[in-house]
């Protein structure tokens, strides 16, 4: 499996082993998830240009981190694209997870590091799931490589 996943192979194998999932089950779930990723990519992005992040400051934001496996894959994918600086911003995550992620990024902003996290949703008054239409509308509001000038507020 590591060859198939390249950079994330070790992370994926660790997750699979810890869950006791056999290869057949993994392949079935993997195929379903890859199809869902492709569906979302097409629906959300369409022909939208990929943001250029090389030599830029990139801030990866997550609504909260539990195990860190998903965000680890995300920051490693961004790191491959050679940003000038890579910052992780998250409202809540266990301290041990933050410590594991620290070598992967240049800086971390985390507002709360409880010993017992439970579920990320417990730290929100409203933790509703965002639907496809809301994602699409938000992406349309912020085109890739949009230049923001502090003086004009855009």
Order of alpha helices (4+ residues) and beta strands (2+ residues): alpha-alpha-alpha-beta-alpha-beta-alpha-beta-alpha
